[in-house]
Amino acid sequence: MASHRFFGTSPVPRYVQLADLLRQRIARGHWPIGAQLPTLPALMAEFDVARVTVRQAVELLAREGLLSAQQGRGTFVTGGRGPARSLHLATSLQALADVYRHDRPQLTLVEESRGDPPVREGEGRAAAAYRFMRRIHSRDRVNYCVIAIWIEASIFRMAPRRFRNETVIPVLLDIARDRIAQARQTVTVSSADAEVARHLGIARDAPVALVRRVFLDAQGQVIYLGEVVYRGDHVRFEMDLNP
């Protein structure tokens, strides 16, 4: 397959990738609310895609409430992305829990099973058993992150319903605060692989933020490991700087 000048050889459907590019332009204010998009032939020429690809991309953004195609008039911006979600680089476990305690995204469980966490050298030692979950968080029908979660099995059994239906960090502090002796978080800017791109509806290699969290007990055993991938257009970093 020849590499496309905009979309490369990504397996993500081309209309999804085009929708992501148009969505980013709307989010940046390149096309403010009320603005008319270029004509269909102009978009075809700019992005080197077929007519059906442009139509499918516009229909996708119309379902999200960002565009409105008006017969005989053209396509207009009817909604903005809104402010990006702040990814606050908390400096305490309680501050991190407070960020998520009142967060109520829609949660879609993709996978649940037993599974060993990918513990790296120097991060601690693995426990005998874990519960693994992979799920997608969304708002207003837009998927904004994919999260892989490993919770030590005995802790998971203390509140399985809550762990499945709520954001995990506040639940951990509510039921197992005394087990948490150390907690670390790292943030890396990267690009989406094929699986993440498919889950988040973005182009492969689109910018993403990778957040990795590891909690240890007093014996140095990993009791929680989380790997979160946020789509780049839904995140801005916030960090408090003390004078």
Helices and strands as residue ranges (DSSP letters): H 14-27, H 40-47, H 51-63, E 67-70, E 74-77, E 85-88, H 93-101, E 106-114, E 130-139, E 142-152, H 153-156, H 160-165, H 168-176, G 177-179, E 182-191, H 194-200, E 207-216, E 222-231, G 232-234, E 235-238
